[in-house]
Amino acid sequence: MKRFILSIAALCCCAGLRAQSDARIYRTEFIPFDTREEADGRTRRNIDKYRTFEPRLLSDGEEILGLGETVEIPNAWLDSFVYLHLENAGTAYTLSVNGREVAVVEDPFSPADFDLSPYIRQGANLLLLELHKSTAPQLQERLSAAPVKPFTNSYLFAQEKRSIYDFDVSLEPDPTRKFGILDLEVVLRNGYNYDETITVGYDIYDPSGKLLDYSVNEFTVAGRSLDTVRFTPCIYHTDANAWGGKDSSPLYRVMLYTKRNGTFREYIPFRVGFARPRLTAEGTLRYFDGERPVVARRCDAGADAKVTREQLETLKRQGVNLLLPSQPQPDWFYALCDGLGLAVIDCAGIDAPSHRDDRRVGGTPSNDPALTAEYLDRVRAMYHRCRTHTCIVGFAPGNASGNGYNMYKAYQWLKEAESLRPIVYSDADGEWNTDFELPEIGRN
């Protein structure tokens, strides 16, 4: 019976159309809320267009494990964009919807997002995950799955066709250091065939809850397209709430929202700290109020936020101020670091230490052009989902994995995407594809 179910699933995949190249998307991890109260409390259970995704075992083959769930899509979702967020897969997988292949994902360590709008239909929809061995296991030799139930924090949600697609944010001192400048970049998406007006606004509150600034604006977005708008207001008295203080790390609360005909349509909450510290080549963190020597540790999230918070608080009491994860972490890990004032150099899910000194073409995976696309995919996934967190002070294209063409391309991609924060690669070995090197720190 198990083999029969798997055969049917495979047959459906073969019969369906091939996956669109843009099915997987790369953006900030967020969920839109229906009301301000739910957004303030991060309460997901009452969101009208949100549901958890909990795939169950459908088939157990020798090479492939089939997991899936039949999801009922109500009519109200059909005139919307439908997104799937997958996390904690634990292994490579192929995603199919209603017999159509959506994507093949080799990286099990980075959460992945997909636009399922072309694939779903009203009523029952079969979302199938075929778990299989990676075709590039050499890229993750020492990495391991998070200690949680598979597909924890996986979910579907829908957004109207006039909505916020992505955002980026920072709160930095002006050149005179007398006030802060909120740099809020918002990507709007119009899914209709014709121009549409999207009303987008924001509020920003200081750490005590005082409203500091707000703005509401209308923007016309061409049909079937994305458009980026930018807000850069001055925020006064920020020097009293600089991020990364010894005993506190205050965060400003920002609420992003859209309106239609005077009615609020979605709320997206997030927090940002003032004056993200700068990592320097001299081995210091340069804060708003001075420099401190880097005290770094390798650290990955524990089983849950409570256990991890205790671990992070212990590290902070020991004087640690910089964390080096071995792979992308849950979003709540970065949020904890934001709140505790712990800086992070995030790392792509690449760990290929074997043959790291063999610089022949293909000798080390990092110098194998056949793997370039996979390297860049993992780096891109890491960057987009963590970039908005204040704690992120740099990026690593991977763990110590030798050097070569793929690491050169990863450095170039990150430099094009990121103008301020450094790229730090421990195995650059004196070559140009690192901004500077930190002392070698052992793995946990």
JOCOR-V913558 format. One line per field, one symbol per residue. ss: DSSP state (H for helix, E for strand, L for the rest). phi: phi as a letter, one per 40 degrees, with the letter a starting at -180 (. if undefined). psi: psi as a letter, one per 20 degrees, with the letter a starting at -180 (. if undefined). Layout:
ss=???
phi=???
psi=???
This chain:
ss=LHHHHHHHHHHHHHHLLLLLLLLEELLLLLLLELLHHHHHHLLLLLLLLEEELLLEEEEELLLLEEEEEEEEELHHHLLEEEEEEELLLLLEEEEEELLEEEEEELLLLLLEEEELLLLLLLEEEEEEEEEELLLLHHHELLLLLLLLLLLLLLEEEEEELEEEEEEEEEEEELLLLLEEEEEEEEEEEELLLLLEEEEEEEEEELLLLLEEEEEEEEEEELLLEEEEEEELLEEELHHHHELLLLLLLLLEEEEEEEEELLEEEEEEEEEELELLLEELLLLEEEELLEEEELLEEELLLLLLHHHHHHHHHHHHHLLLLEEELLLLLLHHHHHHHHHHLLEEEEELLLELLLLLLLLLLLLLHHHLHHHHHHHHHHHHHHHHHHLLLLLEEEEELLLLLLLLHHHHHHHHHHHHHLLLLEELLLLLLLLLLLLLLLLLLLLL
phi=.ccccccccccccccccccccbccbbadcabcbcbccccccfcccbccbaacbbcbcbabccbbbbbaacbcbcdccccacbbbbbagcgacabbbbfgbccabbccccbdbbbccdcbcacgcbccbbbcacccbcccadbcbcccbcdgdgbababbdcbaccaabaabbccdcgcabbcbbbbbbbbcccbdbcbcbaabbbcdchccbaaababbcbccfababbbbbccbcgcccbccgccbabcbccbbbabbafgbcbabbcabaccgdcbcbccgbbccdbibbccbbacabcccaccccdcccccccccgcbbbbccadbcdccccccdccgccbbcbccbabccgccccccgcbdcbbdcbdccdccccccccccbccccccbabbcicdbgbidccccccccccccbcbccbbbcbcfgcccacabcdcbccc
psi=gghgghggghggghhrqqqqhkgpqorqorppqhqhghghjlohijphlqqqomqrphqnrhhpppqrpopoorhiihlrppqpppqlhirqqppqpljppgqpphoiipqqqqojgihrrqbppoopooprqqiliiilgjqqqqlrppkpkqrqrqqrinrphrrqqqoqqrhikirqoonopppqpojrirqqpppqrqqpqriijpphqrqpqppppqqlrqqpqppmqpoqkhhilqqjrhiqmqpqppoprqqplipphqpoqrqqqpmpqpprijkrporhjaqqqpoqqpprqbhrhgggggghhgghhijpipqnqirqrqhhghhghghikpqpoqpqmpnmhpkhiojqoigqhikohijghhghghggggghiihiphioirqpirrokaraghhghgggghhhhpigqqpoohjhlirilqhrpqqppqq.
